Every structure is written in structure tokens, then in C-alpha cells.
Amino acid sequence: MLAADFTESVRRRADGLIVRWRGLGLRTRLVTGGIGAALLVGLIAWAGGAGAPALDGLGGAVPVVMGTVEKRPTPVFLDGIGTVQPSNTVQVRARVDGEVIEIAFKEGDTVKAGDVLARIDPRPLEANLKQMLANLARDKSQLADARGNLNRLVSIGEFAARKTVDNQRALVAQYEALVAADEAQVDYARTQLDYTVIRSPIDGRTGLRSVDVGNIVHAADTNPLVTVSQISPVSVVFSLNADHLPEIIDGMAAGALPVSAFAKDNKTLLAEGSLDLVDNQIDQTTGTVKLKASFSNADNRLWPGQFVNARLRVSIYEGLSVAATAIQQGPNGAYLWTVDGEGRAAMRSVVVNRLQDGRALITSSLPAGQKIVLDGQYKLQPGALTEAAAPQPEAPVAGSSQPNS
């Protein structure tokens, strides 16, 4: 309440008391005027003392917490929840039937491509290979004999019947086909024999094995012997609102976009990586799009199946920024309180582009370094005199723990 309004209210109360006194027979103007004046002076004195609230403009400067408008490069981030996925995952299965005679790895081992994981009894397949080699040798011998007979018939010339020569040529072709089939059978038998040694197809880390030595495995088994996952490098798949696609695509056009992976507390940084791709379609049920980022993960802090908070940096904002607490909302939009060189407060409209990490990125004609009010705005009126006050410390939340510095 302004001082003039408050004084007028006191005067009206005094006049009311005078009228009541007149009704009681106090008609002496001198006495009435003296009592009324004394009462008015007393009420005004009471209003200016500890019994009434201080009046803006009369009670001194309004204490407020001040800050400044800053202009500095500010990273613009987009946050999403993601899942860690291995770069490659292979379910290692047996490709031939037989008894497992060796397990050559320990669960959780890091293996290289080509490392032996298990061995299957090779003896039945070795015997089959020998049989195929014997068939090949037999048919080669028959082919050599047929070719020799054909050469002798051809050397005789006109003395050999044409039909006999043609029959011999057909026999040679038949044995050539048999030899080619035998060679294919030998190659197949060798391949089957190679399958008795089970090797890792990729670099990665082994999981839990499902068989032990002595078990019979089959090529038709659905359960793998072991799963090998490549976790260095590793990928994180996360989702963002599809409305952000234009700025993501613009950012990718300027170069690789960095991505940070944080733990569930959104404070512990786990790894730094880069964006690989944006999915080629939007999920219409959620209005989101999936993105995939890769991380070297040399220290194995990211693990397949782990939930992380992914933070994508899409650009660097070069404009003005203020503390988010400075922004107020009015009927005409966002505004803030500025403080001039004399300590007088004024309202200034601003456009808030984004709120991020306790900062408001704004568009305004305010100069960098302009003093603004961060706290205590509810006490202000345009033109009010202000004074700087220390910010109030935040009360600790019960049951919470402070992070280590």
C-alpha cells in the first residue's frame, strides 16, 4: 500500500471517530479537533513504527538478489533415456553332431576372432573324409584308364569303329563327372571336420556357457553353446522427441555430434562418444525417433542392457543467457526485472528460447553485463529502489546425501 493511500485511510477512520463523539454530546469544536488531531498523529506514528508493515518508497530500498545478463558460448543439449547394446553379438552353436570333448574358454573371458572355444569328437568325420578320399582315388584311376583307351582308339584312326570311339569318349566324360563329384564330397567332408573345432567369429567377451564336456550337441540345437558380445566399442540407442529432428540434422551437417552417457543419477559421467545415425523413421505412437551413438568403452563402464541417460550436444548458442530464476511470466509473456545505475527497478520483456541446466537462453536487446533481479521480484514495483542482498542457502532435503566434491 502506498503511503498516500495509507494516510487517507487513517484520516477516514479519524473522521468516523469524530462523528461518533459528536453523537455522544461532544460538541465542542476545540475539544473535538484536538482529540481528532491527536488521534491522527498517533495512528500515523503507529503506522510508521514496528506495528505496521514498511511502505515501499518510505521504508527504504527493497533487498533483492542480483545477477547479470551474460553472453558466452553455451552448449545446447538434448536429453534422452537409452539402452547400452553391444556392437556385435554372436550366439555360438555347434554345426555338426557329436560329443563335446573340450571347452577351451572360461566364462567371462575376452576372446579374439579365431580363438578356439570348444572341440567336438572328430573321429566319425575323419573316417568319413577318408572314405571320400578313397572314392576320389578310385574314380581317378578309372578315369585315367578310360582316357588311355580313348587315346589308343584315336591313334588307330580309320581302323577303329566310329561308334566305339564315341562310346569311349562318353565313358571318359562319365568318369570326369564322378571325379568332380568326389572332389566336392572331399571338400564337404573336410569342412564338416573343421566344424568340430568351434572358434569365436568376433572379438568380444564370452557369457555363460550352456554345455559341459561330455554332452552331445547337434547342429539343430536351438540353445547356443555360448554368446560372445563385443562391448568395446559399444553402442547406446536412445530416443528423442521428433520435433528436434531439424536441429539434430543441422548439427550433423556441421560435423560429428558428441554424446555423453550418464548413470541413473544423471550426474555420474560414464563415457563420451559420438552420434552414429538417426533412425530412418519416426515412431508414430510416441512421436519419438531413435538415435544410435558409439563409445570406445575402453574401461568397460558401459555394459549391454544397462539403462543410461544420453545427452546429445546439437549446437553452441552464442546469444544472451540469464539464470532461470530471473524469468517471470506475465499476461504479455516472459519478462525480467532490471536494475539501473541508481538501483531503480524496471520491467523488460524477453523471449525465452530454451531453459537448460538452470539457465534461460534468451533473445533481448539488453546488453551483456546488465544487472537483473534473480530473487525477491514479488516486492518490486517499477521505479522501486533496490539494494543487493545475499542469496539464501537452499535447505537440505531430508534423507539426501551431498555429492563428493
N, C-alpha and C positions, 0 to 999 in steps of 0.2 A: 504494500500500500504506500502511495506517495505521501510525503509529509503534508502537502496542502489538503489532500483528502482526509488524512487522519485528523488534522486540526479542525477542519469543518465539522467532522463527526463529533468531536469533543464539544464544540460550540453548540451544536444542536442539542446535545444532552444537557448542557448547562441551561439553555433556554427552557427546556422542558422542566427542569427543576424549579426555575423561577416561576413558571406558570403555576406549578403545584403549590409553591409557597404563597403565591397571591391568593389561591383558593382557600388557604388556611387563615387568611386575615392579615398576612404580612404585606401591608400596602405601602409601607414607607419606601419610596424610591431610593433613598440614600442607602438604607439598610439592604434592600434587595440588590441594588447594584454592587454594593461592597461584597456581599456574600457570593453573588454570581461571579464577580471578578476573581475573588479568592479561589473559588472552586475551579474556574477555568485555568488559572495559573497552576493550581495543584495537579489537575489532570494532565496538563501539558508536561509538567515536570515529571509526573509518574510515567508518562509515555516515553520520555527521553531517557528514563533510568532503566534499572535492571528488570522492572516489572513488565516491560513491553519489548517486542522484537525490534532489532535495529532496522532503521529505514535506509533503503538503498539511496545513496546520494547524501544521506545525512550521517549514517553510521560509519563512513569511511569506505575504503576500497574493498572490492569483493575478492577474497582469496581464491585463486584458480591454479590448476596445474598447467603449465605451458610447455609447448614444443615448437617445432619449426617445420615448415614445408621443405622437403628435400628433393633434390634432383640428382639421381645417381642411377647407374645401370642396375636394374632389378630383374633377376631371372623370373620367368613366368612358368609355373609348374602346373601339371595336371596329375591328379592322384587317382589310382585305381587299385583294386584288390586283385592279386594274381596268384597263380599256382606255379611252382617250380616243376619243370619237366626235363628229363634227360635229353641230350641232343640226339642220341640213338639208343634204342632198346632192342635187344635180340633175345628171343626165347630159344635156347639151345635144345634141340631134340635129336634123338637117335634117328639115323636114316637107313639103318639095317637092323635086322633082328639078331639078338644074341645076348650072351651073358656079359655083364659088366665085370671086367677083371681088374680095373684100376680107376681110381678117382685121383686126378693129378692136381687138384686145387683145394684151397681152403676157403670156406665161406667168408666173403668179405675181402678176398684178395683183389688186388689191382692187376689186371692181365693185359697183355698186348695182343694185337691181332696175330693169329697163328699159333699162340701158346696152346699146348695140349691141355684139355680139360678132363678127358676120360678116354678109356680104351675098352673096346668090346672084343671078345674072344674071336680072333681072326681065322682060326683053323678051318672051319667049314668053307669060308670064302677063299682061302688059299687053295684048298682042294678043288674047288670049282674053277679057279683060274688055271690050275694045272690041266684040268680036263679040256678047257677051251684051247690051251696051247697045244695039246696033243691033237685035237681035231684040226687045228690050223696046220700043223706039220703034216698030217695025213693027206689033207686036201692039197697042200702044196706039192707033195710028192706025186699025187695023181695028175695034177696039172702039168708038172714037168714031163711026165710020161706021155700025156696026150699031146703036148707040144712037139715032143720028139717024133712021134708017129706022124703028125701032120707035116713036119719038115721032110721026112722021108718020102711021103706020098707026093709032096710038091716037087721034090727032086727027080722023081721018076718021070714026071711030065705027062706026056700023052699016053704013056703006058698005064697010068692009074685011072681007074674009072672016075668020072666026074662026081657021081653020087657018093662014092667012097670018100673023096676029098671033102665034099660038103659035110658029110656026117662027122668027119673028124674035126672040122672047124667048129661045128656046133658043140662037140664034146669038150673042146678046149674052152669055149665060151662058158660052158656049164661049170667047169672046174674053176674058172676065174671068178665066177659069181660066188661059188662056195668058199673060195679063199677070202673074198671080200667080206662075206658074212662071218666067217670065222674070226677075221681080224676085228670086226665090230664086237663080236662076243668077248674077245680077249680084252678089248678096251673097257667094255662094260664090267667085266669081272674084276679088272684092276681098280676101276672106280669104286665098286662095291667094297673091295678090300681096303681102299683108302678111307672109306667111311667108318671103318672100325676104330680109327683114331679120330676122336672128336676134338676139334680145335675152336678157339674163340674167333669169331669173324670180325670183331672190332676191338679197339682199345676200350677198356671200361672196368667196372667193378662188379664182381660176382655177388649174387644174392644167396638165398637159402637153396641148397640142393634138395632134390626130391627123391633121389635113389642112392643106394649104397652099393658097395662091391658085393657081387653075388646075385644081384637082381637080374631078371630077364627083361630086356627092353625090346620094344617093337617100333618099327617105323610108323605105325598107325597110332601110337600113343598120343593122347591129347595133352597130357601134362609134360612140361619141359623138364629136362634134367636140371637146368639152372637158367636163371635170367641174368644177362650181362647188360649193364646200363652204363652209358658214357655220361659222366657227370662233370667232366672238365674238358671242354666247356659245357655249360648247362644253359637251359632256356627258361624264361618266365613268360607265361601267357597271361595277359590281364585285359580287362575291359574298361572302356571309357564311353562317355556319352557321345553319340554320333554327331551331336551339334558341334563338337570340337574338331571334326574332320578337316574343315578348311585350314585352320591354323596348324594342325599336325602336318598336312600335306605341304603347306607353305614352308614349315620348318624343315621337313625332309628335303625339299628342293634346295635349301641353303647348305645342307651338309648332314652328317650323321647326328642324330639327336641322342644326348646322354640319358640314361635311365638309371635310377638308384633303387635298390631293393632294401626296404626296412623291415625290421621284425614287427610283431603284432603290436608292440607299444608305440610304433610309428616314430621312435626316437633312435633305436639302435640300428646303425647302418651296417648292412650285411655285405653288400657288394655293389660295385659300379660297373655298368655295362653300356650297351648302345642298342637302339631300336633297329630291328631287322626288317620287319614288314608290318603292314596293316592288312587285315583280312579283306578278301575281295567282296564281302557282302555284309550288310547290317542285319542284326537280329531284330526283326520287326516286332517281336513280342516284348522286348525290353528297350528297344531304341538305342542299343549299345553296339559297339564294334570291337572286335578282338584285335589285340596287338601282340607281337612277339619280340622279345628282347633277348640278347645273348650276353652271357657273363663268362669270363675266363674261369672263375671259381677255383683258383689255384689252391686256396686254403680250405676248400670243401665246406664253406659256411652255408651254402645253399644245398638243399637235399631234395631229391624228387618227391613230389607230393606235399611239400611244405607250402603253407599259405604265407604270402608276404604282401606288404604294401609297396606298390610300384609307383615311383614318382618320375614322370617324364617332363623334361625341360623342353618347351616348344619354342621359346624365343627369349630375347632380352628386351625388357621395357626400358626405354630411355627417358620417359616423362617424369612428371611430379608424383610424389608419394607422401602420405602422411600416416600417422598412427591411426588405426581403425577407430579408436575411441573418440577421435576428433569429429567423426562424421555424425551429423544429426539428420533426422528426417522431418520434413515439414510438409504442409499442403502443396507446396510448389516443388517438392523434390528434396534432394540432398543439399545440405549446407554445412558450413562450419563457422566458428567464431574466430575472428582475427583480432589481434591487439596491435594498436599503432604505437608510435614512439612515445606518446604521452600516457600509455597504459589504458586507452579507451577501447572498449569492445565494439565490434561491428560484425554483422552477419554477411557471409559471402556464399553464394550458390556455387556448387561444384558438380561435376559429372564423375561418378564413380565407375571406372572401367572394370575393376576386379578387386575383391578382397582376398588377401593371401598372407598367411603367416603373421597375422596381426597388423598388416599394413594395408592401406587403401591406395590403389593406383588410380590417380585422378587426372581429369582434364580441367584446367582452370587457367585464368590469366594471372593468378597470384605469382609473385616472384619467389624464386628459391631463397630460403632463409627467412621468409615471413613468419612472424610469431603467430601461433594459434593456440587455442584452448583445448587441452586434452581431457580435463575433468573439472567439474564444477559449473557446467554450462547452465544448469537449471536456475542458478542465481542471477544470471545475466540479463540485462536489457541493453538495447542499442545505446551506445554512449556511456555505459557504466564504467566507472574507474575500477581497474583491476590491479592486483598485486600477485606476484609469484608465490606459490605455496609448494611445499614438498609433497610428492605423491605418497598416498597411503599404501603401506605394505599389504600385500594380499594375505588374508588369514589362511593358515594351512588347513587342508582338508583332513578330517579325522580319518585315521587309518591309512593315509597315503605316506609314501616314502619319498624323500628328496633324492634326485639323481646325483650320482657321484660327480664331482667337478674334476 
